[in-house]
C-alpha cells in the first residue's frame, strides 16, 4: 500500500510539475521577446534566450514616462478603491440572503440570480452613466459598472451559508448588534472567500479598458490598459503605413514592432503576477473551504 501510494504521489507531483512548467514557459518567452532586438526577431524568430539583447521596446514604451506613470496611478487607484468597495457591498448583500432567518431569502436570491441571465445592454448603460449619473470623464465611471457582480454574490453566499446560525445567535445574546456581528465576526470568518473574490475583482478592474474607452476623454484620467491599447494601435498604424512612417523619419527595420507588443504585455500583466503569489494560499483555501458540509 505504501509503495502504491508513493508511486501515485510521484506521478501526481510529476504531472503538476510538467503542467506548471508549460504554464510558465509562455510568460518567460514573452519577457525574452520583449528584450530582443527587432532585427534579430525578424531573422531568427522567437527564442527563450535573446540572441541580441535590446531595450528598444521599453525605451519606446517609456518615451513619455509621465503619461505611463499617471496611467499606472489611475489604474492602481481604481483597482484598490473598486476592490474594497465591491468586496464590502458583495459581502453585505451575500450575508443578508445567506441568513436562514431572513424571510425573503429565496426571493432576493432569485432576484440576484435573475440579473445573471439578462443585461440591460450597452446603449442603456451608456445613457445611464453619461446622461443620468453625469459620470463622463469621472473615475466613478470606471468603478461603478463592475462594482457589483451577481456571480460574486452567489459565491460569497455559498461560503457564508456554511457559518452556523448559532454563532450569530450567541453574539446577539451577548448584546452585539447586526453591524458589530457582521464586521467583528462574519468578515473575519470569511477571510478566505474575501481574499479569493478580492483577487478576481482586482484582476477585473486592472484589466478593464472598454469602459474607459467609452467614458474617459480626459488624458489625465486614462487608465493603464487603455493607454496600452492605444499604444498598440499606434504601433499597428505605423507598421502598416510606410509612407506615414517615412514622413516621421521612422526606420521600420529598427522599429520595435513585435518586441514592443511583448513589452506591453509585460507592463500590463507584470504587477499582478508579482501580487498573486502573496494571495495564493488564501485563493486555494477560498476555493476549497465551504465545499464540505459539517
C-alpha positions as CSV (number, residue, x, y, z in Angstrom):
1,X,0.0,0.0,0.0
2,X,2.8,2.4,0.9
3,X,4.6,1.6,-2.4
4,X,1.4,2.3,-4.4
5,X,0.8,5.5,-2.5
6,X,4.4,6.6,-3.2
7,X,4.1,5.9,-6.9
8,X,0.8,7.7,-7.1
9,X,2.2,10.7,-5.2
10,X,5.2,10.7,-7.5
11,X,3.1,10.6,-10.6
12,X,0.9,13.5,-9.3
13,X,3.9,15.6,-8.5
14,X,5.5,14.9,-11.9
15,X,2.3,15.7,-13.7
16,X,1.7,19.0,-11.9
17,X,5.4,20.0,-12.2
18,X,5.2,19.5,-16.0
19,X,1.9,21.4,-16.1
20,X,3.4,24.3,-14.1
21,X,6.4,24.4,-16.5
22,X,4.1,24.5,-19.5
23,X,2.2,27.4,-17.9
24,X,5.3,29.4,-17.0
25,X,7.2,29.0,-20.3
26,X,4.9,31.3,-22.4
27,X,5.5,34.1,-19.8
28,X,9.2,33.6,-20.0
29,X,9.0,33.7,-23.8
30,X,7.1,37.0,-23.7
31,X,9.8,38.5,-21.4
32,X,12.6,37.2,-23.6
33,X,11.0,38.6,-26.8
34,X,10.5,42.0,-25.2
35,X,14.2,42.1,-24.5
36,X,15.3,41.0,-28.0
37,X,16.3,43.3,-30.9
38,X,13.7,43.6,-33.6
39,X,16.0,42.6,-36.4
40,X,17.0,39.5,-34.5
41,X,13.4,38.6,-34.2
42,X,12.9,39.0,-37.9
43,X,15.9,36.9,-38.8
44,X,15.8,34.2,-36.1
45,X,12.2,34.3,-34.7
46,X,11.2,34.0,-31.1
47,X,13.8,32.5,-28.7
48,X,13.8,31.9,-25.0
49,X,17.4,33.3,-24.8
50,X,17.7,36.6,-26.6
51,X,20.3,36.4,-29.3
52,X,20.7,40.2,-29.5
53,X,19.7,41.9,-26.2
54,X,17.9,45.2,-26.6
55,X,15.8,47.6,-24.6
56,X,14.4,49.5,-27.5
57,X,10.9,48.2,-26.9
58,X,10.9,49.6,-23.3
59,X,12.6,52.8,-24.5
60,X,9.7,53.3,-26.9
61,X,7.1,52.5,-24.2
62,X,8.9,54.8,-21.7
63,X,9.4,57.6,-24.2
64,X,6.8,59.6,-22.1
65,X,7.2,58.3,-18.6
66,X,4.9,60.9,-17.1
67,X,2.0,59.6,-19.1
68,X,2.7,56.0,-18.3
69,X,3.1,56.6,-14.5
70,X,0.0,58.7,-14.5
71,X,-1.9,55.8,-16.1
72,X,-0.4,53.4,-13.6
73,X,-1.6,55.7,-10.8
74,X,-5.2,55.8,-12.2
75,X,-5.3,52.1,-12.6
76,X,-3.9,51.4,-9.1
77,X,-6.4,53.8,-7.5
78,X,-9.4,52.4,-9.4
79,X,-8.3,48.8,-8.6
80,X,-7.8,49.4,-4.9
81,X,-10.9,51.6,-4.4
82,X,-13.1,49.4,-6.6
83,X,-12.0,46.1,-5.0
84,X,-12.5,47.3,-1.4
85,X,-15.9,48.8,-2.1
86,X,-17.0,45.9,-4.2
87,X,-16.0,43.4,-1.5
88,X,-17.9,45.3,1.2
89,X,-21.1,45.6,-0.8
90,X,-20.8,42.0,-2.1
91,X,-20.3,40.6,1.5
92,X,-23.1,42.7,2.9
93,X,-25.6,41.5,0.2
94,X,-24.5,37.9,0.4
95,X,-24.7,38.0,4.2
96,X,-28.3,39.1,4.2
97,X,-29.5,36.5,1.7
98,X,-27.5,33.7,3.4
99,X,-29.2,34.2,6.7
100,X,-31.8,31.4,7.2
101,X,-33.9,33.7,9.4
102,X,-34.3,36.2,6.6
103,X,-37.9,35.7,5.4
104,X,-37.3,36.8,1.8
105,X,-34.1,35.0,1.3
106,X,-35.2,32.9,-1.7
107,X,-37.0,35.7,-3.4
108,X,-33.9,38.0,-3.0
109,X,-31.6,35.2,-4.2
110,X,-33.7,34.7,-7.3
111,X,-33.7,38.4,-7.9
112,X,-29.9,38.5,-7.8
113,X,-29.6,35.3,-9.9
114,X,-32.0,36.7,-12.5
115,X,-29.6,39.5,-13.3
116,X,-27.0,36.9,-14.4
117,X,-29.3,35.9,-17.3
118,X,-30.2,39.2,-18.8
119,X,-28.3,42.5,-19.3
120,X,-29.6,46.0,-20.0
121,X,-27.3,46.3,-22.9
122,X,-24.6,48.8,-23.9
123,X,-26.7,51.7,-25.1
124,X,-28.9,51.9,-21.9
125,X,-25.7,51.6,-19.8
126,X,-24.0,54.4,-21.7
127,X,-27.1,56.6,-21.3
128,X,-27.3,55.9,-17.6
129,X,-23.7,56.7,-17.0
130,X,-23.5,59.8,-19.1
131,X,-27.0,61.4,-19.2
132,X,-28.4,60.5,-15.8
133,X,-25.5,59.9,-13.5
134,X,-23.3,62.5,-15.3
135,X,-20.1,60.5,-14.8
136,X,-18.5,61.3,-18.1
137,X,-14.7,61.8,-17.5
138,X,-15.0,60.6,-13.9
139,X,-13.2,57.8,-12.2
140,X,-16.5,56.6,-10.9
141,X,-17.4,55.6,-14.5
142,X,-14.5,53.1,-14.2
143,X,-15.7,51.7,-10.8
144,X,-19.5,51.6,-10.8
145,X,-20.1,49.4,-13.9
146,X,-18.4,46.4,-12.5
147,X,-18.8,47.2,-8.8
148,X,-21.4,44.5,-8.0
149,X,-21.4,41.1,-9.7
150,X,-24.2,38.6,-9.1
151,X,-21.8,35.8,-9.6
152,X,-19.6,37.1,-6.8
153,X,-22.7,37.5,-4.6
154,X,-23.7,33.9,-5.2
155,X,-20.2,32.6,-4.4
156,X,-20.0,34.6,-1.2
157,X,-23.5,33.5,-0.2
158,X,-22.4,29.8,-0.6
159,X,-19.5,30.5,1.7
160,X,-21.4,32.5,4.4
161,X,-24.2,29.9,4.5
162,X,-21.7,27.4,6.0
163,X,-21.3,29.6,9.1
164,X,-23.6,28.2,11.8
165,X,-26.5,30.4,12.8
166,X,-25.6,29.6,16.5
167,X,-22.6,31.8,16.1
168,X,-24.8,34.8,15.3
169,X,-27.4,34.0,18.0
170,X,-24.7,33.7,20.7
171,X,-23.4,37.1,19.7
172,X,-26.9,38.6,19.9
173,X,-27.3,37.1,23.4
174,X,-24.1,38.9,24.4
175,X,-25.6,42.2,23.2
176,X,-23.9,42.6,19.8
177,X,-25.9,44.4,17.1
178,X,-26.1,43.4,13.5
179,X,-23.3,45.7,12.3
180,X,-21.0,44.6,15.0
181,X,-21.7,40.9,14.2
182,X,-21.0,41.5,10.6
183,X,-17.8,43.4,11.0
184,X,-16.3,41.7,14.0
185,X,-17.5,38.1,13.5
186,X,-18.6,37.4,9.9
187,X,-15.9,39.2,8.0
188,X,-13.0,37.6,9.9
189,X,-14.5,34.2,9.3
190,X,-15.0,35.0,5.6
191,X,-11.3,36.0,5.1
192,X,-10.6,33.1,2.6
193,X,-13.6,33.9,0.5
194,X,-12.9,37.7,0.6
195,X,-9.3,37.1,-0.5
196,X,-10.4,34.9,-3.4
197,X,-13.1,37.2,-4.6
198,X,-10.9,40.2,-4.0
199,X,-8.2,38.8,-6.3
200,X,-10.8,38.1,-9.0
201,X,-12.3,41.6,-8.7
202,X,-8.8,43.2,-8.7
203,X,-8.0,41.4,-11.9
204,X,-11.2,42.6,-13.4
205,X,-10.5,46.2,-12.5
206,X,-6.9,46.0,-13.5
207,X,-7.7,44.6,-17.0
208,X,-10.7,46.9,-17.7
209,X,-10.3,49.2,-20.7
210,X,-13.6,49.1,-22.5
211,X,-15.4,51.3,-20.1
212,X,-12.5,53.7,-20.1
213,X,-12.7,53.9,-23.9
214,X,-16.4,54.8,-23.6
215,X,-16.4,57.2,-20.7
216,X,-12.9,58.8,-20.4
217,X,-11.8,61.5,-22.8
218,X,-9.6,63.4,-20.3
219,X,-5.9,62.3,-20.9
220,X,-5.1,62.7,-17.3
221,X,-7.7,60.0,-16.3
222,X,-6.7,57.4,-18.9
223,X,-6.0,54.0,-17.1
224,X,-3.1,51.8,-18.0
225,X,-4.9,49.3,-20.1
226,X,-6.5,51.9,-22.4
227,X,-3.1,53.6,-22.8
228,X,-1.5,50.3,-23.8
229,X,-4.4,49.6,-26.2
230,X,-3.9,53.0,-27.9
231,X,-0.1,52.4,-28.0
232,X,-0.7,49.0,-29.6
233,X,-3.0,50.6,-32.2
234,X,-0.3,53.3,-32.9
235,X,2.3,50.6,-33.5
236,X,-0.1,48.8,-35.8
237,X,-0.8,52.0,-37.7
238,X,2.9,52.9,-38.1
239,X,4.0,49.4,-39.3
240,X,1.2,49.2,-41.8
241,X,1.6,52.7,-43.3
242,X,5.1,53.0,-44.6
243,X,4.5,56.5,-46.2
244,X,3.5,57.9,-42.8
245,X,6.5,56.3,-41.0
246,X,8.8,57.8,-43.7
247,X,7.4,61.2,-43.1
248,X,8.1,60.9,-39.4
249,X,11.6,59.6,-40.1
250,X,10.9,56.2,-38.6
251,X,13.0,53.3,-39.8
252,X,10.7,50.3,-39.8
253,X,13.7,47.9,-39.9
254,X,14.7,49.1,-36.4
255,X,11.2,50.0,-35.1
256,X,10.3,47.7,-32.2
257,X,7.1,46.1,-33.6
258,X,6.9,42.6,-32.1
259,X,9.1,43.3,-29.1
260,X,7.0,46.4,-28.2
261,X,3.9,44.2,-28.2
262,X,5.5,41.8,-25.8
263,X,6.7,44.8,-23.7
264,X,3.1,45.9,-23.5
265,X,2.1,42.5,-22.2
266,X,4.8,42.7,-19.5
267,X,3.9,46.2,-18.4
268,X,0.2,45.3,-18.3
269,X,0.4,41.9,-16.5
270,X,3.7,42.1,-14.6
271,X,2.4,43.8,-11.4
272,X,-0.5,41.4,-11.0
273,X,1.9,38.4,-11.5
274,X,4.0,39.8,-8.6
275,X,1.0,40.3,-6.3
276,X,-0.7,36.9,-7.0
277,X,1.7,34.7,-5.0
278,X,1.0,36.6,-1.8
279,X,-2.7,35.7,-2.1
280,X,-2.2,32.2,-3.4
281,X,-2.8,30.4,-0.1
282,X,-6.0,32.4,0.5
283,X,-7.0,31.8,-3.0
284,X,-6.6,28.0,-2.8
285,X,-8.3,27.9,0.6
286,X,-11.2,30.0,-0.6
287,X,-11.8,27.6,-3.5
288,X,-12.0,24.6,-1.2
289,X,-13.4,25.8,2.1
290,X,-17.2,25.6,2.2
291,X,-17.2,22.7,-0.3
292,X,-17.7,20.2,2.5
293,X,-20.6,20.0,4.9
294,X,-20.3,19.6,8.7
